[in-house]
């Protein structure tokens, strides 16, 4: 009798970037798992907005200076990896913003008192990130702390981003993450107009795909820590169409979230 059989060859896919990205000799942060060059030009050979497109260019060796927008896959604790974009590189530390909203559908402050600061969303953000043991602690006071390479003031007005009117009753904070300020967003190109922010800033928001993004999310915006003192009880948001806005964003609304701003050693 004849015997028939099927031979099956099984091949394991080799991931040449399975190990953490190589760091220069002076650096030791092995929690940086992957580094991708950010490019928002659809159709480009190195188009990369999320870190997960097939066209993303993954760097085997970390750069000496990280360009703004660079995508980093980072191990925030022993079991959890998150994607971030670089906001600033001050030489020995990186300031990063999470790729998507860390906290969703949460008011800026549910009691509608802007003088107290973003208590509701900030507490939710701090609770969501308190287990991120591989990011640095940040100690700051809203409206008074100036970060070395990205201005952080926590105040704004519609006419100009002056700090003279900013008074929050919040005491000094110490946490693993904070919120972005409207001043930082303007430094990255954002204006009170559509398509002014880099795509990575408004990707992963509900409706962003119709405005150049690649992935829709739950919320259609995320809060900054900056309130608008011309239109009281309103705070600045980054919205799905690629700019910042206060219009229609009273601080008690519940379809906005927050994206963690963290700092790590290079």
C-alpha positions as CSV (number, residue, x, y, z in Angstrom):
1,X,0.0,0.0,0.0
2,X,1.1,3.5,-0.8
3,X,1.6,6.0,2.0
4,X,0.9,9.6,1.5
5,X,2.1,12.4,3.7
6,X,2.5,16.1,3.8
7,X,5.7,17.8,4.7
8,X,5.2,21.1,6.5
9,X,8.1,23.5,7.0
10,X,7.8,26.0,9.9
11,X,9.9,29.1,9.8
12,X,10.2,31.5,12.7
13,X,10.2,35.1,11.7
14,X,13.3,36.8,12.9
15,X,12.8,40.2,14.5
16,X,16.1,42.0,14.2
17,X,14.9,44.6,16.6
18,X,13.7,42.3,19.3
19,X,16.4,43.7,21.7
20,X,16.2,47.3,23.0
21,X,17.6,49.8,20.6
22,X,21.3,50.3,20.9
23,X,22.3,53.3,23.1
24,X,25.4,55.4,22.9
25,X,28.0,54.3,25.4
26,X,27.1,57.2,27.8
27,X,23.5,56.1,28.0
28,X,21.9,53.2,29.9
29,X,18.1,53.5,29.4
30,X,17.3,50.0,28.1
31,X,13.6,50.7,28.4
32,X,13.7,52.4,25.1
33,X,12.5,49.5,23.0
34,X,12.3,51.0,19.5
35,X,12.8,54.4,17.9
36,X,11.1,55.3,14.6
37,X,11.7,58.3,12.4
38,X,8.5,60.3,12.2
39,X,7.2,61.3,8.7
40,X,3.6,62.4,8.1
41,X,3.8,62.5,4.3
42,X,1.4,59.8,3.0
43,X,3.0,57.7,0.3
44,X,6.6,58.5,1.3
45,X,8.9,55.5,1.7
46,X,9.4,56.3,5.4
47,X,5.8,57.4,6.1
48,X,5.3,56.9,9.9
49,X,2.7,58.4,12.1
50,X,2.1,55.7,14.7
51,X,5.2,53.5,14.8
52,X,3.2,50.6,13.4
53,X,3.0,51.3,9.6
54,X,5.0,48.9,7.4
55,X,6.8,52.0,6.0
56,X,8.2,53.1,9.4
57,X,11.9,53.3,9.6
58,X,13.1,51.7,12.8
59,X,16.5,53.0,14.0
60,X,18.9,50.3,15.3
61,X,20.9,52.9,17.2
62,X,19.4,55.8,19.1
63,X,20.3,59.3,17.7
64,X,22.4,61.7,19.6
65,X,19.6,64.2,19.4
66,X,16.0,63.2,19.0
67,X,14.1,65.3,16.5
68,X,10.6,66.5,17.6
69,X,8.0,64.0,16.6
70,X,10.3,61.0,16.8
71,X,8.3,57.9,17.8
72,X,9.5,55.9,20.8
73,X,8.2,52.6,22.0
74,X,8.9,52.7,25.7
75,X,8.6,50.2,28.6
76,X,6.9,52.3,31.3
77,X,7.1,49.5,33.8
78,X,8.1,45.8,33.9
79,X,5.0,44.6,31.9
80,X,3.7,47.6,29.9
81,X,5.0,49.2,26.7
82,X,3.5,52.5,25.3
83,X,4.2,54.6,22.2
84,X,5.3,58.2,22.7
85,X,6.3,61.2,20.5
86,X,9.3,63.4,21.4
87,X,8.4,66.9,22.4
88,X,11.8,68.1,23.4
89,X,15.4,66.8,23.9
90,X,17.5,68.8,26.4
91,X,20.6,66.8,26.0
92,X,20.2,64.2,28.8
93,X,16.5,63.9,29.1
94,X,13.5,63.6,26.7
95,X,10.1,65.1,27.2
96,X,7.5,62.8,25.6
97,X,3.8,62.9,24.8
98,X,1.8,59.6,24.7
99,X,0.6,58.7,21.2
100,X,-3.0,58.5,22.2
101,X,-5.2,59.7,25.1
102,X,-4.1,58.2,28.4
103,X,-7.4,59.2,30.0
104,X,-10.7,59.5,28.2
105,X,-14.0,61.2,28.6
106,X,-13.1,63.2,31.6
107,X,-13.9,66.9,32.5
108,X,-11.1,69.4,33.0
109,X,-12.8,70.2,36.3
110,X,-16.2,69.0,37.0
111,X,-17.1,71.9,39.4
112,X,-16.6,74.6,36.7
113,X,-14.3,76.7,38.8
114,X,-11.3,77.6,36.6
115,X,-9.3,79.1,39.5
116,X,-8.8,75.7,41.1
117,X,-7.1,74.3,38.0
118,X,-7.7,71.0,36.1
119,X,-8.3,69.0,39.2
120,X,-10.6,66.3,37.7
121,X,-8.5,65.4,34.6
122,X,-5.2,65.9,36.3
123,X,-6.0,63.5,39.2
124,X,-7.3,60.9,36.6
125,X,-4.1,61.3,34.7
126,X,-1.9,60.9,37.8
127,X,-3.8,57.8,38.9
128,X,-3.5,56.2,35.4
129,X,0.3,56.7,35.3
130,X,1.4,56.2,38.9
131,X,2.6,52.7,38.1
132,X,4.9,54.0,35.4
133,X,8.1,53.4,37.4
134,X,10.4,53.8,34.4
135,X,9.6,57.5,33.9
136,X,11.0,60.4,36.0
137,X,9.0,62.1,38.7
138,X,8.0,65.7,37.8
139,X,7.6,68.4,40.4
140,X,6.0,71.5,39.3
141,X,3.5,74.2,40.2
142,X,0.9,75.2,37.5
143,X,1.7,78.7,36.2
144,X,5.0,79.1,37.9
145,X,7.4,76.4,36.7
146,X,9.5,76.9,33.6
147,X,10.8,73.7,32.1
148,X,14.2,74.0,30.6
149,X,13.5,73.4,27.0
150,X,9.7,73.6,26.7
151,X,8.1,76.6,28.2
152,X,5.5,75.5,30.8
153,X,3.3,78.2,32.2
154,X,-0.2,76.8,32.4
155,X,-1.8,80.1,31.6
156,X,-3.2,81.8,28.5
157,X,-5.5,84.5,27.2
158,X,-7.2,84.6,23.8
159,X,-5.2,87.7,22.8
160,X,-1.8,86.6,23.9
161,X,-0.4,83.8,26.0
162,X,0.5,86.0,28.9
163,X,0.9,84.6,32.4
164,X,-0.2,87.7,34.2
165,X,-3.7,86.5,34.8
166,X,-2.9,83.0,35.8
167,X,-3.7,82.0,39.3
168,X,-4.5,78.4,40.2
169,X,-5.1,77.4,43.8
170,X,-3.4,74.0,43.1
171,X,-0.4,73.4,45.3
172,X,2.9,72.0,43.9
173,X,2.4,68.7,42.2
174,X,4.7,65.6,42.1
175,X,3.7,62.9,39.6
176,X,4.9,60.6,36.9
177,X,2.9,62.6,34.2
178,X,1.5,66.0,33.6
179,X,-0.6,67.7,30.9
180,X,0.6,69.7,27.9
181,X,0.2,73.5,28.0
182,X,-1.1,75.6,25.2
183,X,2.3,77.3,25.1
184,X,4.0,74.0,24.2
185,X,1.4,73.4,21.5
186,X,2.2,76.7,19.9
187,X,5.9,76.0,19.9
188,X,5.1,72.8,17.9
189,X,3.1,74.9,15.3
190,X,-0.4,74.6,16.6
191,X,-2.8,77.6,16.1
192,X,-6.5,78.2,16.5
193,X,-7.0,76.9,13.0
194,X,-7.3,73.5,11.2
195,X,-4.3,71.5,10.1
196,X,-1.7,73.5,12.0
197,X,-0.5,70.9,14.5
198,X,1.7,68.0,13.4
199,X,-0.5,65.0,12.6
200,X,0.8,63.0,15.5
201,X,-0.6,65.6,17.9
202,X,-4.2,65.0,16.8
203,X,-4.1,61.4,15.5
204,X,-6.1,58.9,17.6
205,X,-8.9,61.4,18.1
206,X,-12.5,60.7,16.9
207,X,-12.7,62.3,13.5
208,X,-9.0,62.7,12.9
209,X,-8.9,60.4,9.9
210,X,-11.0,62.8,8.0
211,X,-8.4,65.5,8.7
212,X,-5.2,63.6,7.7
213,X,-4.9,61.2,10.7
214,X,-4.6,57.5,10.3
215,X,-6.5,56.2,13.4
216,X,-9.7,57.4,15.0
217,X,-10.1,57.3,18.8
218,X,-12.7,57.7,21.4
219,X,-12.5,61.5,22.3
220,X,-12.6,64.3,19.7
221,X,-10.0,66.3,21.7
222,X,-7.7,66.4,24.7
223,X,-7.2,69.0,27.3
224,X,-4.2,71.3,27.8
225,X,-3.6,72.5,31.4
226,X,-4.2,76.1,30.2
227,X,-7.5,77.8,30.8
228,X,-8.9,80.7,28.7
229,X,-9.3,83.8,30.8
230,X,-11.2,85.8,28.2
231,X,-13.9,83.2,27.9
232,X,-14.0,82.0,31.5
233,X,-14.9,78.4,32.3
234,X,-13.3,77.3,29.0
235,X,-10.0,75.6,28.6
236,X,-7.8,75.0,25.6
237,X,-8.0,71.7,23.7
238,X,-6.2,70.0,20.9
239,X,-9.0,69.0,18.6
240,X,-9.5,66.3,15.9
241,X,-9.1,68.8,13.0
242,X,-5.5,69.6,13.9
243,X,-5.5,72.8,15.9
244,X,-6.2,74.1,19.4
245,X,-9.5,75.5,20.4
246,X,-11.6,76.7,23.4
247,X,-14.8,77.2,21.4
248,X,-17.5,74.9,22.7
249,X,-15.1,73.4,25.3
250,X,-16.4,74.3,28.7
251,X,-14.3,72.7,31.4
252,X,-17.1,70.4,32.5
253,X,-17.5,68.7,29.1
254,X,-16.9,64.9,29.1
255,X,-15.8,64.0,25.6
256,X,-12.2,65.1,26.0
257,X,-9.3,63.3,27.6
258,X,-5.6,63.9,28.4
259,X,-2.3,62.6,27.0
260,X,0.5,61.9,29.4
261,X,3.6,64.2,29.2
262,X,6.5,62.3,30.7
263,X,10.2,62.7,31.1
264,X,12.8,60.0,30.7
265,X,16.6,59.7,30.8
266,X,18.2,59.2,27.4
